[in-house]
Amino acid sequence: MSYFERIDSTSFRSTPHVGGAWKTDEQHIAPALGLLAHVVECDRDARRDDGLVIGRLSYDILGTVPIDVVDTSVTVLRPGRTIELVEAVLEYDGRAVVRLRAWLMQPRPTTELVATAHPPIASPEDMEPWDASTVWPGGFIASTEVRRAQAAPGRAAFWVRTPIPLVDEKVSGFAGAAGLLDIANGMTVRADPKQVAFPNLDLTAHLFTEPRGEWIGFDTTVSFGPDGLGLTSSVLHDLDGPIGTMSQILTVRPN
């Protein structure tokens, strides 16, 4: 069973594997973010054949969504020969739940310029398995495998993968990885989620290379401010090294 099953050209049925961490009868938003990346790629491939790559994913999370049928749409906001800005929307019962704006960019050879100052993290084999369901309930968390090196509350490096397909059809490795990104906010908690809620309102990832392989790595720091705001910041990795950065703004709500 996959996280989503396609019903028609724009609609998908979510499965129990998307069960949320804050409320188990609502969707964990992570697979939905991957689904929107997938529909953006499907729309791109239906319109053009020149292989634009996604350099930025910027999601606004507008509300919660039940484990049910969702609808998707894609609009090209800024067409172009080498660069496009595309918006994808996920809706439930006519209500927008997530909006994604993605920059699609023409690839070109820059192998001789490859460099980054972001340090690598230890490989999955060099980190201990960690059972995230000891902190979080829900079908999505239960569906993932995590290896983690925890430095302190709110500071950790970790790797995540899942055997569950994103959709019951061919999906790129990029979209599959996008469906795991939102897990970052729960992998190194700064406060007990039974005592403090800290859901994220958005997620923005900037990528300088596409993720490769089944593992996606995170070097993550969680910060809480004095006025109910927080931030989860991550450097993203695949097994070859750093691939980009990601941030999530949090609303911090003590019970």
SELO-300036 format. One record per residue: residue in one letter; x, y, z of N, C-alpha, C, CB in turn. Coordinates in steps of 0.001 Angstrom, whole numbers, plus 500000, padded with zeros to 6 digits. Glycine has a CB too. Example, Ala and Ser with C-alpha at 12.3 -4.5 7.8 and 13.67 -1.06 7.14 Angstrom:
a513190494310507800512300495500507800513200496700507800511308495527509046 s512850497750507080513670498940507140512900500030507870514084499402505725 
//
This chain:
m500840498803500000500000500000500000500876501248500000499049500005501222 s500484502247499230501202503507499135500588504532500094501181504036497682 y501205505721500163500628506807500969499355507353500315501660507946501159 f499351507403498977498195507884498226497909506935497066498434509328497707 e496626506850496703496187506079495546495469507020494597495264504891495967 r495893506996493336495280507907492363493861507454492043496125507978491068 i492935508417492025491545508170491639491308508602490195490578508912492584 d491777509797489843491652510300488477492808511255488215490273511008488251 s492668512112487228493809512942486819494240513948487882493471513679485551 t493349514301488826493692515314489822493429514889491259492934516559489541 s492763513756491483492335513371492831493074512125493307490822513127492863 f493311512091494633494047510997495245493381510629496575495543511382495455 r493359509340496860492837508856498139494012508583499076491965507568497945 s494017509202500243495064508940501223494785507624501937495166510097502239 t495835506961502394495721505669503066496118505832504542496616504594502361 p495911504813505363496269504936506781497745505246507036495912503672507489 h498613505017506047500036505316506238500312506815506406500833504784505061 v499350507679506080499583509116506231499146509626507607498845509882505137 g498726508749508492498217509170509799499152510110510524497960507972510657 g498605511179511108499398512260511645500010511989513003498577513457511726 a500962512864513373501650512762514655500968513599515728503098513192514509 w500436514767515362499723515584516340498331515020516590499630517043515863 k497637514585515519496337513918515639496318512773514635495139514920515389 t496105511564515110496258510396514252495133510243513241496340509163515091 d494002510964513425492929510898512436493059511989511382491580511004513122 e494125512768511438494450513748510412495727513312509706494608515170511023 q495948513852508519497148513501507765498385514168508360496988513900506296 h499455513407508485500777514028508599501025514701507256501925512967508961 i501417515949507271501474516709506032502645516299505135501567518179506346 a503607515539505675504801515202504892504465514511503571505717514311505709 p503678513415503563503385512788502279502652513713501311502569511549502499 a501774514589501833501062515522500961502023516479500263500031516312501763 l503100516883500954504092517752500318504791517009499185505127518251501354 g505078515735499400505641514933498322504677514769497167506046513582498837 l503383514592497482502374514459496427502339515698495542500990514213497039 l502427516885496146502428518099495333503674518201494464502321519322496223 a504822517788494975506022517753494137505819516808492957507250517321494964 h505163515686493224504890514705492161503974515296491088504251513433492754 v502898515983491479501983516512490463502637517654489682500674517000491118 v503542518406490323504299519415489581505153518745488507505189520245490537 e505826517655488861506648516943487875505786516336486773507471515844488560 c504628515788487133503731515221486121503264516301485154502517514544486787 d502899517472485693502472518580484840503610519039483940501967519750485691 r504809519172484509505982519567483709506189518607482546507251519614484587 d506159517318482831506457516323481806505359516234480748506659514966482448 a504136516624481113503051516647480135503168517846479204501700516667480842 r503833518913479654503912520148478880505194520304478087503765521306479785 r506291519708478582507579519947477959508490518740478169508227521223478524 d509540518649477370510413517479477407511879517851477587510247516674476141 d512146519035478166513528519498478272514112519314479662513610520944477886 g513409518625480559514010518200481819514333519294482801515223517473481540 l513472520324482923513698521315483970513762520626485327512587522390483959 v514651521102486211514782520528487547514245521521488570516261520163487856 i513791521002489697513221521843490740514332522316491675512126521079491529 g514500523624491784515527524193492648514997524667493985516193525327491957 r513690524993494031513107525430495295511691524883495431513104526971495394 l511383524416496634510029524030497022509641524922498199509936522487497397 s508582525711498047508133526584499131506652526312499389508375528095498783 y506385525682500528505029525269500877504472526174501980505010523786501327 d503223526586501835502455527181502919501377526182503328501830528558502493 i501351525847504607500415524855505138499255525625505753501105523898506198 l498091525541505127496975526413505454496000525807506449496247526775504211 g496145524530506742495238523896507690495483522410507754493794524170507320 t494679521737508536494770520293508673493851519620507662494415519855510107 v494057518320507463493271517598506465493010516181506959493999517577505091 p491776515690506850491481514310507257492150513296506334489969514074507275 i492147512058506772492655510964505939491534510583504986493128509722506808 d491541511218503821490415511114502899490904511483501507489229512030503340 v489995511710500605490324512076499235490729513545499173489132511801498294 v491815513824498454492266515197498237492351515458496742493638515454498921 d492229516735496389492303517166494991493527518052494798491010517920494571 t494076518030493596495270518817493291495065519609492009496507517907493166 s495786520710491908495797521503490672497173522122490514494686522609490687 v497551522426489281498849523037488991498637524195488027499847521993488395 t499275525326488321499210526514487473500621527028487229498326527617488119 v500936527341485984502216527971485664502056529472485861502677527635484197 l502731530017486855502625531439487164503565532295486320502911531666488626 r504740531725486033505725532476485263506339531508484253506828533123486195 p505781531418483046506362530515482053507695531049481542505394530310480884 g508510530155481037509781530581480479510493529435479793510662531167481559 r511444529781478958512190528762478224513158528022479127512942529390477066 t513790528744480075514790528105480939514407528130482416516126528783480760 i513421528933482793513001529038484191511485529181484239513695530244484901 e510847528439485143509404528558485358509105528655486851508656527355484733 l508068529414487188507500529398488530506130528744488440507407530844489139 v505959527668489209504739526868489154504098526846490531505035525425488661 e502779526923490586502052526783491838501181525532491782501192528038492120 a501260524714492828500395523553492984499617523707494271501208522232492981 v498351523308494248497477523441495408496864522077495718496366524510495156 l496851521741497003496158520552497491494918521012498235497081519679498409 e493760520464497852492488520863498441491772519662499049491600521534497390 y490985519949500071490066518967500645488684519595500737490555518482502050 d487708518952500111486324519423500161486225520888499754485746519228501562 g486972521274498715486932522634498199487762523649498952485558523090498180 r488481523204499985489281524115500808490760523866500544488956523934502319 a491490524942500257492940524803500043493612524449501364493551526115499450 v494430523408501350495135522938502543496624523267502458494935521424502723 v497212523099501282498637523404501080498801524094499729499515522100501152 r499620525132499704500026525761498453501540525622498301499595527261498414 l501957525162497152503372525011496826503716525934495680503714523547496468 r504791526695495850505389527400494722506779526834494491505444528939494974 a507006526392493269508257525720492920508916526434491748508007524231492577 w510225526687491888511020527188490770511612525996490020512147528154491266 l511328525946488730511887524936487836512956525602486977510775524279486946 m514111524936486865515270525571486259515922524633485248516281525987487337 q516460525212484193517137524420483169518469523915483702517348525249481884 p518724522591483647520036522090484068521097522387483016519974520580484339 r522332522516483483523454522727482570524706522176483235523625524247482205 p525728521801482476526900521148483064527766522119483865527734520503481972 t527915521841485173528800522646486032529624521731486937527974523653486889 t529950520547486441530682519578487257531999520142487767530942518315486461 e532672520928486954533979521454487359533859522513488460534700522048486151 l532655522960488767532436523987489781531851523442491078531529525047489236 v531627522137491153530961521554492320531755521841493587530779520036492140 a531078522430494590531719522722495878530643523153496863532819523831495733 t530867522883498146530024523399499220530840523414500505528728522543499388 a530548524394501371531198524452502675530371523765503757531454525896503064 h529172523266503414528394522523504396529113521217504728526961522246503870 p529350520935506013530049519696506361529149518484506183530557519758507800 p529735517333505863528941516103505758528522515619507138529735515002505027 i527552514712507157527172514037508396527563512576508275525642514189508689 a527591511871509401527917510451509391526893509681508560527973509897510828 s527310508563508026526438507752507172525365507074508012527256506696506395 p524281506592507380523270505854508146523843504664508911522183505372507218 e524817503981508309525418502814508960526176503186510228526353502106508000 d526585504455510329527337504906511497526458505594512543528432505847511062 m525139505570512334524200506099513318523339504966513865523315507207512695 e522879505142515096522050504135515739520601504223515242522103504298517266 p519948503083515042518507503129514752517757503802515891517950501708514515 w516753504585515543515936505259516550514471505053516220516274506769516627 d513701504619517192512277504376517012511520505666517301511785503221517930 a511152506408516240510474507690516419509082507530517013510381508415515096 s508517506321516951507188506107517525507215506115519055506613504786517027 t508414506151519661508486506333521113508123507764521513509892505986521622 v508157508689520549507794510093520802506483510450520100508924511039520328 w506301509912518875505190510328518033504311509138517651505710511023516779 p502981509309517687502081508288517164501850508498515668500741508308517924 g500981507674515093500521507910513732501140507001512696500788509304513360 g500367506783511629500787505869510575502016506313509827499689505682509617 f502179507634509611503344508079508854504637507798509603503236509563508544 i504694508195510872505913507960511645506208506469511715505783508549513065 a505172505652511906505364504194511980505897503618510674504050503509512340 s505675504324509560506089503800508253507542504111507917505199504361507175 t508226504878508743509577505329508411510632504589509224509703506829508643 e511835504555508661513025504057509361513946505242509611513759502930508534 v514404505382510849515230506528511224516532506043511839514479507454512207 r517650506650511447518945506499512111519330507885512620520053505900511132 r519746507976513890519916509307514463521150509389515355518681509695515256 a521805510550515304522867510909516245522419512189516939524270511096515519 q521905512048518166521350513174518908522466513847519708520198512708519848 a522655515152519507523665515900520258523073516514521514524279516992519386 a521833516993521426521141517644522540519703517810522112521795519030522925 p518780518091523046517420518409522616517427519562521608516542518767523832 g516801519354520480516787520381519450518011520402518557516638521695520081 r518870519393518662520086519366517815520433517918517502521299520082518525 a520385517547516218520670516173515829520969516099514341519495515254516186 a521680515052513975521794514625512584521059513289512480523312514503512123 f520373513074511380519613511827511237519349511543509762518275511902512019 w519026510283509510518656509811508177517279509182508251519700508797507623 v516513509338507179515161508788507114514955508118505759514096509898507347 r514277506988505776513800506365504544512495505640504846514866505383503952 t511794505240503795510546504516503968510396503483502859509346505484503977 p509835502314503174509545501338502125508217501592501430509549499952502703 i507458502584501894506116502830501375506193503754500159505207503445502471 p505654503364499007505644504266497854504778505489498123505144503534496604 l505154506607497533504382507829497709502996507697497077505129509019497104 v502946507213495844501706507051495091501767505694494396501498508222494054 d500620505136494078500575503827493428500816503951491927499226503147493689 e501917504595491558502332504770490170503804505167490195501447505850489422 k504404505323489032505813505689488979506017507085489558506337505625487533 v506954507196490499507257508455491177508766508656491162506705508462492642 s509222509874490924510654510142490898511249510068492293510929511508490284 g512560509858492349513251509902493626513145511262494283514694509535493446 f513058512315493469512911513664494008511601513806494773512981514699492884 a510496513397494159509198513514494826509134512623496054508064513158493862 g509737511425495954509774510554497121510505511190498286510421509243496770 a511632511841497999512374512533499053511580513710499600513728513014498526 a510887514452498726510078515580499175509003515133500158509438516282497982 g508527513894499999507519513361500896508021513013502277506922512171500298 l509328513141502509509918512889503826510406514159504510511064511921503696 l510456515270503802511100516470504339510457516966505626511068517567503312 d509132516924505697508452517541506838508635516769508137506985517671506543 i509249515591508074509506514836509302510526515543510189509997513429508965 a511307516475509628512436517065510361512022517695511676513119518100509509 n510858518340511702510456519077512890510225518180514105509210519857512600 g510053516878513896509797515996515026510931515071515401508621515193514745 m512074515191514743513129514202514944514121514567516033513862513997513673 t514104515801516520514972516192517634514242517254518440516365516723517127 v513271516800519226512373517745519891513101518503521001511152517009520465 r512758519779521110513302520631522167512440520569523419513418522076521683 a511169520202523257510238520095524386509338518886524153509387521406524554 d508840518304525230507940517165525162506665517581524424507611516628526587 p506344516937523292505146517340522557503845517104523317505091516608521258 k503890516352524397502699516238525248502505517491526096502806515004526155 q503573518267526269503516519488527077503503520770526227504698519522528028 v504106520718525056504225521881524181503951521455522745505630522532524305 a502997522107522104502769521882520674503638522850519870501258522060520310 f504208522364518774505062523231517942504946522839516465506546523144518405 p503717522827515929503568522505514504504155523588513611502099522302514161 n504578523188512408505123524148511461504030524629510511506290523527510671 l504146525896510122503194526529509222503659526512507775502945527943509656 d504919526231507563505453526243506208506632525294506120505869527667505791 l507164525173504929508420524456504699508987524981503391508210522884504653 t510236525420503436510923525857502224512252525133502111511134527390502226 a512447524482500978513700523774500699514341524372499453513454522243500512 h515637524693499558516449525112498416517459523995498142517175526495498691 l517514523551496915518343522399496556519334522775495465517467521220496095 f520613522440495681521596522685494632521952521419493873522843523291495222 t521362520300494260521413519074493465520244518202493882522775518319493649 e519767517360492979518644516495493300519095515377494228518021515917492021 p518262515008495206518611513889496086518643512573495319517616513794497247 r519593511728495687519723510419495055519769509350496138520993510352494158 g519100508241495869519102507132496811517890507160497724520365507153497637 e517729506082498484516531505949499317516619506711500633516275504500499602 w517821507040501100517985507782502340517999509283502074519270507357503053 i517359510063502952517502511510502968518026511896504342516146512233502643 g519083512695504372519744513043505623519462514479506034521235512828505501 f519507514713507343519213516032507911520249516365508979517776516075508510 d520733517573508970521537518126510061520705519278510609522999518603509578 t520038519067511738518892519890512129519094520575513470517644519046512180 t518648521827513532518628522620514759517229523178514953519681523766514710 v516682523020516157515371523564516507515568524699517505514434522456517096 s514950525862517222515061527032518094513670527517518472515865528165517405 f513495527891519744512273528520520226512600529940520672511638527702521390 g511765530901520276511927532264520725511027532576521912511644533217519594 p511053533830522424510313534185523645508848534526523408510976535347524311 d508411534598522150507071535103521858506213534107521076507172536393521086 g506457532803521277505612531807520642505997531431519230504244532281520636 l507166531864518764507664531494517446508844530543517598508072532750516637 g509003529684516616510141528781516592510600528548515165509792527453517263 l511737527887515035512309527625513717513046526295513750513263528772513283 t512735525450512773513512524229512553514315524415511276512587522961512462 s515639524374511394516550524610510264517352523347510004517501525817510542 s517475522972508739518173521736508382519057521950507165517170520606508114 v520207521296507171520970521079505950520621519680505472522527521253506182 l520225519563504213519781518292503651520945517558502992518651518520502635 h520889516241503042521971515395502529521406514194501784522882514926503677 d522162513699500820522023512320500383523342511618500682521651512227498856 l523492510396500251524683509637500640525969510199500046524529508197500224 d525849511085499045527032511711498460527439512995499170526789512000497007 g526574513503500075526920514720500803525774515707500841528127515372500183 p526049516950501253525005517968501333524377518253499972525573519251501915 i523055518520499982522335518787498733521511520065498791521433517624498400 g521354520684499977520545521890500074520229522232501514519264521729499289 t519327523180501685518913523613503022517392523661503096519520525000503369 m516876523685504339515438523693504547515108524412505846514880522260504563 s513969525103505875513523525759507106512020525589507257513903527261507106 q511587525576508526510177525458508876509884526424510028509811523981509267 i508928527338509827508548528241510910507527527523511808507958529588510344 l507655527710513121506827526985514078505961527953514870507701526150515027 t504775527478515234503975528158516245504092527349517539502468528311515789 v504695527940518560505034527239519801503935527524520819506444527683520348 r503251526464521280502054526609522102502109525691523327500799526307521271 p502593526192524460502552525375525674501116525021526031503225526110526847 n500912523785526484499571523339526850499102524038528122499542521814527040 
//
